Amino acid sequence: MTLIIDNPFVVFGVSLFAQWGAAYVGDLLRRTVRPITSEERHDFDIVLTASLTLLALIIGFSFSMAVSRYDLRKNYEEVEANAIGTEYVRADLLPAEAATRVRELLKKYLDQRVAFFVATSRPQPSQTAAETAQLQNALWSTVAAVAADQPTPVVTLVVSGMNDVLNAQGYTQAAWWNRIPASAWGMIGLTAIFSNLLLGYREQKTAFLVLLILPLIVSIAFFLIADLDSPHGGIIRVTPHNLLAVSQLMQDTSK
């Protein structure tokens, strides 16, 4: 299920096929098993309208969830950029050797964070975690050693900034993991399938375009929701403009 919802194009294809198939099955049941009588049509229309209304509400709520998660990822990208940029400047408060070490590590760390944001596929968890932890440990060890030798308010400010850098990465990772649950996708899909089944059963005449329009519209909505909800896949992704700006600033100041 995760492999499907990670790719919005797969979500679109699967949902379109499943919904159109459900509409076709409903139409087939009407033609071969039992058509709707004129007395039943009014009550059936009420049920169909209610199911389509419910589907629209679920899609609306899911879209709102996806947008909020996308905005959260953008906000934490800005937080990370500000934390790294601020700590790079505060490194001037450290002794020369430690300051040089911190700046070099921050540049490597920033490159890794940019690579994390621009990745077009889900990074390997173990590899990413190991590389991130290694750089974070090196950064923290450097400022902690200075703080142990010189426990001054100025050095404490640098340590506090480094803590912000490390925390920002954790917040970003949590935002990346905060996705629409697979069980929620399953419920949305079942609602769409049964709605199309009812629609196909309700139609008085078989019309290919009529049975295809609703599945196509709903599949486009599913594609947009999956695209916003997927951090690394699809078309709409968080571009690390702020991190790239900080990287450019570091290059300019090091010249």
C-alpha positions as CSV (number, residue, x, y, z in Angstrom):
1,M,0.0,0.0,0.0
2,T,2.9,2.4,0.8
3,L,4.4,1.9,-2.6
4,I,1.1,2.9,-4.2
5,I,0.4,6.1,-2.2
6,D,4.0,7.2,-2.5
7,N,3.5,7.6,-6.3
8,P,0.6,9.9,-7.3
9,F,0.6,8.6,-10.9
10,V,0.0,5.0,-9.6
11,V,-2.7,6.4,-7.3
12,F,-4.4,8.0,-10.4
13,G,-4.1,4.8,-12.5
14,V,-5.3,2.4,-9.8
15,S,-8.2,4.6,-8.7
16,L,-9.4,5.3,-12.3
17,F,-9.3,1.6,-13.2
18,A,-11.0,0.5,-9.9
19,Q,-13.8,3.1,-10.1
20,W,-14.5,2.6,-13.7
21,G,-14.6,-1.1,-13.1
22,A,-17.1,-0.6,-10.3
23,A,-19.3,1.5,-12.5
24,Y,-19.2,-1.1,-15.2
25,V,-20.0,-3.9,-12.8
26,G,-23.0,-1.8,-11.5
27,D,-24.2,-1.3,-15.0
28,L,-23.8,-5.0,-15.7
29,L,-25.8,-6.0,-12.7
30,R,-28.6,-3.6,-13.8
31,R,-28.7,-5.2,-17.3
32,T,-28.3,-8.8,-16.4
33,V,-29.6,-9.3,-12.8
34,R,-32.3,-6.9,-11.8
35,P,-33.0,-3.4,-13.1
36,I,-34.4,-0.6,-10.9
37,T,-38.1,-0.2,-11.0
38,S,-39.8,3.2,-11.3
39,E,-41.0,2.9,-7.7
40,E,-37.5,2.3,-6.4
41,R,-35.7,4.9,-8.4
42,H,-36.6,7.8,-6.1
43,D,-35.3,6.1,-3.0
44,F,-32.2,4.9,-4.9
45,D,-31.5,8.4,-6.1
46,I,-31.5,9.6,-2.4
47,V,-29.0,6.9,-1.5
48,L,-26.8,7.7,-4.5
49,T,-26.8,11.4,-3.7
50,A,-25.9,10.7,-0.1
51,S,-23.0,8.5,-1.1
52,L,-21.7,11.1,-3.6
53,T,-22.0,13.8,-1.0
54,L,-20.1,11.7,1.5
55,L,-17.4,11.0,-1.0
56,A,-17.1,14.8,-1.7
57,L,-16.7,15.5,2.0
58,I,-14.1,12.8,2.5
59,I,-12.1,14.2,-0.5
60,G,-12.4,17.7,0.9
61,F,-11.1,16.6,4.3
62,S,-8.3,14.6,2.8
63,F,-7.3,17.5,0.6
64,S,-7.2,19.7,3.7
65,M,-5.0,17.2,5.5
66,A,-2.6,16.9,2.6
67,V,-2.3,20.7,2.3
68,S,-1.6,21.1,6.0
69,R,1.1,18.5,5.9
70,Y,2.7,20.1,2.8
71,D,2.7,23.5,4.5
72,L,4.3,21.9,7.6
73,R,7.1,20.5,5.5
74,K,7.7,24.0,3.9
75,N,7.7,25.7,7.3
76,Y,10.3,23.3,8.7
77,E,12.5,23.7,5.7
78,E,12.6,27.4,6.6
79,V,13.2,26.6,10.2
80,E,16.2,24.4,9.3
81,A,17.6,27.0,7.0
82,N,17.4,29.7,9.7
83,A,18.9,27.5,12.4
84,I,21.9,26.4,10.2
85,G,22.5,30.0,8.9
86,T,22.4,31.4,12.4
87,E,24.8,28.8,13.8
88,Y,27.2,29.4,10.9
89,V,27.4,33.0,12.0
90,R,27.6,32.2,15.7
91,A,30.6,30.0,14.9
92,D,32.6,33.3,15.0
93,L,32.2,33.3,18.7
94,L,34.2,30.1,19.1
95,P,38.0,29.8,19.1
96,A,39.5,29.9,15.6
97,E,40.2,26.1,15.3
98,A,36.8,25.1,16.6
99,A,35.1,27.8,14.5
100,T,36.7,26.5,11.3
101,R,35.7,22.9,12.2
102,V,32.1,23.9,12.9
103,R,31.8,25.8,9.6
104,E,33.2,22.9,7.6
105,L,30.8,20.4,9.2
106,L,27.8,22.8,8.8
107,K,28.6,23.0,5.1
108,K,28.6,19.2,4.7
109,Y,25.5,19.0,6.9
110,L,23.7,21.6,4.8
111,D,24.6,19.7,1.6
112,Q,23.0,16.6,3.0
113,R,19.9,18.4,4.1
114,V,19.5,19.9,0.6
115,A,20.0,16.4,-0.9
116,F,17.3,15.1,1.4
117,F,14.8,17.7,0.2
118,V,15.5,17.3,-3.5
119,A,15.5,13.5,-3.5
120,T,13.0,12.2,-6.0
121,S,12.6,8.9,-4.2
122,R,12.3,7.9,-0.6
123,P,15.9,7.8,0.9
124,Q,17.2,4.6,2.5
125,P,16.3,5.0,6.2
126,S,19.4,3.3,7.6
127,Q,21.9,5.1,5.3
128,T,20.3,8.5,5.8
129,A,20.0,8.1,9.5
130,A,23.6,7.0,9.8
131,E,25.0,9.9,7.8
132,T,22.9,12.4,9.6
133,A,23.8,11.0,13.0
134,Q,27.5,11.0,12.2
135,L,27.5,14.7,11.2
136,Q,25.3,15.7,14.1
137,N,27.6,13.9,16.6
138,A,30.6,15.6,15.1
139,L,28.9,19.1,15.3
140,W,27.7,18.5,18.9
141,S,31.1,17.1,20.0
142,T,32.9,20.1,18.7
143,V,30.8,22.7,20.5
144,A,30.5,20.6,23.6
145,A,34.3,20.4,23.9
146,V,34.6,24.1,23.7
147,A,31.8,24.6,26.2
148,A,33.5,22.2,28.6
149,D,36.8,24.2,28.4
150,Q,35.1,27.7,28.3
151,P,31.7,27.6,30.0
152,T,30.9,31.2,29.2
153,P,27.6,32.8,28.2
154,V,28.9,33.4,24.7
155,V,29.8,29.8,24.2
156,T,26.4,28.8,25.7
157,L,24.8,30.8,22.9
158,V,26.6,28.8,20.3
159,V,25.6,25.5,22.1
160,S,22.0,26.7,22.1
161,G,22.2,27.4,18.4
162,M,23.6,24.0,17.7
163,N,20.7,22.5,19.7
164,D,18.3,24.4,17.4
165,V,20.0,22.9,14.3
166,L,19.7,19.3,15.6
167,N,16.1,19.8,16.8
168,A,15.1,21.3,13.4
169,Q,16.2,18.2,11.6
170,G,14.1,16.1,13.9
171,Y,11.0,18.2,13.4
172,T,11.5,18.0,9.6
173,Q,11.8,14.2,9.7
174,A,8.7,14.0,11.8
175,A,6.8,16.1,9.3
176,W,8.0,13.8,6.5
177,W,6.6,10.8,8.3
178,N,3.3,12.6,9.1
179,R,1.3,11.2,6.1
180,I,-2.3,10.4,5.5
181,P,-2.6,6.8,6.9
182,A,-3.0,3.9,4.5
183,S,-6.2,2.9,6.3
184,A,-7.7,6.3,5.5
185,W,-6.7,5.8,1.8
186,G,-8.5,2.5,1.9
187,M,-11.7,4.0,3.3
188,I,-11.6,6.8,0.7
189,G,-11.1,4.2,-2.1
190,L,-13.9,2.0,-0.9
191,T,-16.3,4.9,-0.7
192,A,-15.4,5.9,-4.2
193,I,-15.8,2.4,-5.5
194,F,-19.2,1.9,-4.0
195,S,-20.4,5.3,-5.2
196,N,-19.4,4.4,-8.7
197,L,-21.1,1.0,-8.3
198,L,-24.3,2.7,-7.4
199,L,-23.9,5.2,-10.2
200,G,-23.5,2.4,-12.8
201,Y,-26.4,0.5,-11.4
202,R,-28.6,3.6,-11.5
203,E,-28.0,4.6,-15.1
204,Q,-30.9,3.7,-17.4
205,K,-28.7,3.2,-20.5
206,T,-25.1,2.1,-20.9
207,A,-23.0,5.1,-21.8
208,F,-19.2,4.8,-21.7
209,L,-18.6,8.5,-21.2
210,V,-21.1,8.7,-18.4
211,L,-19.5,5.8,-16.5
212,L,-16.1,7.3,-17.1
213,I,-16.6,11.0,-16.1
214,L,-17.0,10.5,-12.3
215,P,-14.1,8.0,-12.0
216,L,-11.9,10.4,-13.9
217,I,-12.8,13.5,-11.8
218,V,-12.3,11.6,-8.5
219,S,-9.0,10.1,-9.7
220,I,-7.7,13.6,-10.5
221,A,-8.7,14.6,-7.0
222,F,-6.9,11.5,-5.6
223,F,-3.8,12.4,-7.7
224,L,-3.7,15.9,-6.2
225,I,-4.1,14.7,-2.7
226,A,-1.4,12.0,-3.1
227,D,0.9,14.5,-4.8
228,L,0.6,17.0,-1.9
229,D,1.0,14.2,0.7
230,S,4.0,12.6,-0.9
231,P,7.3,14.3,0.1
232,H,9.5,12.8,-2.5
233,G,7.2,11.6,-5.3
234,G,5.0,13.4,-7.8
235,I,5.1,16.9,-9.2
236,I,4.4,19.2,-6.2
237,R,7.3,19.0,-3.8
238,V,9.0,21.3,-1.3
239,T,11.9,23.0,-3.0
240,P,14.6,24.0,-0.4
241,H,14.9,27.6,-1.5
242,N,15.9,28.8,2.0
243,L,18.5,26.1,2.4
244,L,19.9,26.8,-1.0
245,A,20.1,30.5,-0.2
246,V,22.0,29.7,3.0
247,S,24.4,27.5,1.0
248,Q,25.0,30.3,-1.4
249,L,25.6,32.7,1.5
250,M,28.2,30.3,2.9
251,Q,30.0,30.1,-0.4
252,D,30.1,33.8,-0.7
253,T,31.4,34.4,2.8
254,S,34.1,31.7,2.4
255,K,35.6,33.4,-0.6
